[in-house]
Amino acid sequence: MDRQILSKQRVADHGEVLTGKREVNAMLDLEKSETERIDSRFLEPACGTGNFLAEILERKLRVVEIRYSKSQLEFERYSILAISSIYGIDILEDNIQQCRERLFEIFDLKYLRLFKNKSSDDCRESVRYILERNIIHGDALSLKTVEDNPKPIVFSEWSPVNGSLLKRRDFTFHELLAHEDLKKSSLFSDLGEGVFLPTPEREYAPVHFRDIANVKQRQLQPGRSLLPCQSEQR
């Protein structure tokens, strides 16, 4: 049975009540097609330990497995795309750590089952890096991180470029919420109609998706062209 209350003190201090699995699935089924679209973006502003985000990732990765399990490169590429489309904020640090680990394990168990000793540690590190960027210890009301010196929450947008390259752009949460059109679309306005185009705080040159945790990403200056395409054979 799912635990919806971890402690009475946490309820009193933070109003923390976790959503049960049955309720999670019933709510996600209302947007079933979106939860099964690999690149659809979801933000949970009070993600807890990830009950909603874990189920969304499970659904996305089931689609990835059905379509791409015969090719390790394709499975990795589309798994990264699915993982990079999931975002969460929580005010409690232990929830954030558990959520990141939970999402990583969902990916890693499926990855190991399919590819065993052929699996790539670089791919795993990319997944961990993306989860560190996307699942944030912060306060969705103040729009700031939770630390001694709070800073504006910054989310990274991850966009595929020329196959296996991944381009990162950073946006402040405040900027993303500053436009009323966001109410009609998902994070970063990826629906393509009535599009709001926020201004990125930083923009980085594309790198191979397996390298994003290992290569220091070079920030692009305004007007600077992207790096030449790299080989997809890794």
C-alpha positions as CSV (number, residue, x, y, z in Angstrom):
1,M,0.0,0.0,0.0
2,D,1.3,3.4,-0.9
3,R,2.3,5.7,1.9
4,Q,0.7,9.1,1.4
5,I,1.9,10.6,4.7
6,L,5.6,10.2,5.7
7,S,5.2,11.9,9.0
8,K,2.7,14.1,10.8
9,Q,5.4,16.7,11.3
10,R,6.0,17.0,7.5
11,V,2.3,17.5,7.0
12,A,2.2,20.2,9.7
13,D,5.4,21.9,8.4
14,H,5.0,21.6,4.7
15,G,1.5,20.2,4.0
16,E,3.1,17.1,2.4
17,V,0.6,14.5,1.4
18,L,1.7,12.2,-1.4
19,T,-0.6,11.2,-4.2
20,G,-1.4,7.5,-4.4
21,K,-0.7,5.4,-7.5
22,R,-4.3,4.8,-8.4
23,E,-5.0,8.6,-8.3
24,V,-1.8,9.3,-10.2
25,N,-2.8,7.0,-13.1
26,A,-6.4,8.2,-13.2
27,M,-5.2,11.8,-13.5
28,L,-2.6,11.0,-16.1
29,D,-5.1,9.0,-18.1
30,L,-6.9,12.3,-18.7
31,E,-3.9,13.3,-20.9
32,K,-3.0,9.8,-22.0
33,S,-1.7,10.7,-25.4
34,E,0.6,13.4,-24.0
35,T,2.0,11.1,-21.3
36,E,2.9,8.6,-24.0
37,R,4.5,11.2,-26.4
38,I,8.2,10.8,-25.9
39,D,9.1,14.5,-26.2
40,S,6.1,16.1,-24.4
41,R,7.3,18.3,-21.5
42,F,5.9,18.0,-18.0
43,L,6.6,20.1,-14.9
44,E,5.5,19.1,-11.4
45,P,5.9,22.1,-9.1
46,A,5.6,20.1,-5.9
47,C,7.0,16.8,-7.1
48,G,7.7,15.1,-3.7
49,T,9.5,11.8,-4.3
50,G,8.2,11.7,-7.9
51,N,4.9,9.8,-7.9
52,F,3.7,11.6,-11.0
53,L,7.0,12.0,-12.7
54,A,7.9,8.3,-12.3
55,E,4.7,7.2,-13.9
56,I,5.1,9.6,-16.8
57,L,8.6,8.3,-17.4
58,E,7.4,4.7,-17.2
59,R,4.9,5.5,-19.9
60,K,7.3,7.3,-22.1
61,L,10.0,4.6,-21.8
62,R,7.5,1.9,-22.7
63,V,6.9,3.6,-26.0
64,V,10.7,4.0,-26.5
65,E,11.2,0.3,-25.8
66,I,8.5,-0.7,-28.3
67,R,9.9,1.5,-31.0
68,Y,13.6,1.4,-30.5
69,S,14.8,-1.6,-28.5
70,K,16.5,-3.2,-31.5
71,S,19.0,-0.4,-31.7
72,Q,21.0,0.6,-28.6
73,L,21.9,4.0,-30.0
74,E,18.3,4.8,-30.9
75,F,17.1,3.5,-27.5
76,E,19.6,5.7,-25.7
77,R,18.8,8.7,-27.8
78,Y,15.1,8.6,-27.3
79,S,15.3,7.6,-23.6
80,I,17.4,10.8,-23.1
81,L,14.8,12.8,-25.0
82,A,12.1,11.3,-22.7
83,I,14.0,12.0,-19.5
84,S,15.0,15.5,-20.5
85,S,11.3,16.4,-21.0
86,I,10.5,15.8,-17.3
87,Y,10.9,18.6,-14.7
88,G,10.2,18.9,-11.0
89,I,10.6,21.2,-8.1
90,D,10.3,20.4,-4.4
91,I,11.0,22.4,-1.2
92,L,12.4,19.3,0.6
93,E,15.9,18.2,-0.3
94,D,15.4,14.6,0.6
95,N,12.4,14.4,-1.7
96,I,14.6,15.8,-4.5
97,Q,17.3,13.2,-4.0
98,Q,14.8,10.4,-3.9
99,C,13.0,11.6,-7.0
100,R,16.2,11.9,-9.0
101,E,17.3,8.4,-7.9
102,R,13.9,6.9,-8.6
103,L,13.8,8.3,-12.1
104,F,17.3,7.1,-12.8
105,E,16.5,3.6,-11.6
106,I,13.5,3.4,-13.9
107,F,15.7,4.1,-16.8
108,D,18.6,2.0,-15.7
109,L,16.7,-1.2,-15.0
110,K,15.1,-1.1,-18.5
111,Y,18.5,-0.2,-20.0
112,L,20.3,-3.1,-18.3
113,R,17.6,-5.5,-19.1
114,L,17.8,-4.7,-22.8
115,F,21.5,-4.3,-23.4
116,K,23.3,-5.8,-20.3
117,N,27.1,-5.6,-20.7
118,K,26.8,-3.4,-23.8
119,S,25.3,-0.6,-21.8
120,S,27.2,2.7,-21.6
121,D,28.3,4.4,-18.3
122,D,28.6,7.7,-20.3
123,C,24.9,7.4,-21.1
124,R,24.1,6.8,-17.5
125,E,26.1,9.8,-16.4
126,S,24.2,11.9,-19.0
127,V,20.9,10.8,-17.5
128,R,22.1,11.7,-14.0
129,Y,23.3,15.1,-15.2
130,I,20.0,15.9,-16.8
131,L,18.1,14.9,-13.7
132,E,20.3,17.1,-11.6
133,R,19.4,20.0,-13.9
134,N,15.7,19.2,-14.2
135,I,14.7,18.1,-10.7
136,I,15.3,21.2,-8.6
137,H,15.5,21.8,-4.9
138,G,13.4,25.0,-4.8
139,D,10.2,26.8,-3.9
140,A,7.7,27.1,-6.7
141,L,6.0,30.0,-5.0
142,S,9.1,32.2,-4.6
143,L,10.5,30.9,-7.9
144,K,13.9,30.5,-6.1
145,T,16.2,27.7,-5.0
146,V,16.2,26.6,-1.4
147,E,19.7,27.3,0.0
148,D,21.6,29.8,2.2
149,N,21.7,32.3,-0.7
150,P,18.6,31.6,-2.8
151,K,18.9,32.1,-6.6
152,P,16.2,32.2,-9.3
153,I,15.2,28.7,-10.4
154,V,16.7,28.0,-13.8
155,F,15.5,25.2,-16.0
156,S,17.4,23.7,-18.9
157,E,15.8,23.0,-22.3
158,W,17.3,20.0,-24.1
159,S,16.8,19.9,-27.8
160,P,18.0,17.2,-30.3
161,V,20.1,18.6,-33.1
162,N,21.2,16.5,-36.1
163,G,20.5,13.1,-34.7
164,S,22.6,12.4,-31.6
165,L,23.6,16.0,-30.6
166,L,21.9,17.7,-27.8
167,K,21.6,21.4,-27.4
168,R,21.1,23.1,-24.0
169,R,19.5,26.4,-23.3
170,D,18.8,27.8,-19.8
171,F,15.8,29.8,-18.8
172,T,14.7,31.3,-15.5
173,F,11.4,30.0,-14.2
174,H,10.2,33.5,-13.7
175,E,10.7,34.2,-17.4
176,L,8.8,31.1,-18.4
177,L,5.9,32.1,-16.2
178,A,5.9,35.8,-17.3
179,H,3.7,35.2,-20.4
180,E,0.0,34.3,-20.3
181,D,0.3,32.0,-23.3
182,L,2.2,29.5,-21.1
183,K,-1.2,28.7,-19.5
184,K,-2.2,27.2,-22.8
185,S,0.9,25.2,-23.5
186,S,3.5,23.0,-21.8
187,L,6.9,24.0,-20.5
188,F,9.0,26.0,-23.2
189,S,5.8,26.2,-25.4
190,D,6.4,23.1,-27.5
191,L,2.9,22.8,-29.0
192,G,3.7,25.1,-32.0
193,E,0.6,27.3,-32.0
194,G,0.5,30.7,-30.4
195,V,4.1,30.2,-29.4
196,F,5.7,32.2,-26.7
197,L,9.5,32.4,-27.2
198,P,11.3,33.2,-24.0
199,T,14.8,34.6,-24.0
200,P,17.4,32.1,-22.7
201,E,19.8,33.1,-19.9
202,R,22.5,31.0,-21.5
203,E,22.9,29.0,-24.6
204,Y,25.4,26.2,-25.2
205,A,26.9,24.5,-28.2
206,P,25.5,21.1,-29.0
207,V,27.3,18.0,-27.9
208,H,26.7,14.3,-28.3
209,F,24.1,13.1,-25.8
210,R,26.6,10.7,-24.2
211,D,29.1,13.6,-23.5
212,I,27.0,16.2,-21.8
213,A,28.1,15.1,-18.3
214,N,31.8,14.8,-19.3
215,V,32.4,17.7,-21.6
216,K,32.5,21.3,-20.2
217,Q,29.8,22.9,-22.3
218,R,30.9,26.1,-24.0
219,Q,28.5,29.0,-23.8
220,L,27.6,30.5,-27.2
221,Q,28.0,34.2,-27.6
222,P,25.2,36.2,-29.3
223,G,25.3,35.7,-33.0
224,R,27.8,32.9,-32.8
225,S,27.2,29.8,-35.0
226,L,26.8,26.3,-33.7
227,L,29.7,23.8,-33.6
228,P,30.0,21.5,-36.6
229,C,28.1,18.2,-36.3
230,Q,29.9,15.3,-34.7
231,S,29.8,11.7,-35.7
232,E,26.8,9.7,-34.4
233,Q,28.8,6.5,-34.1
234,R,29.8,6.2,-30.4
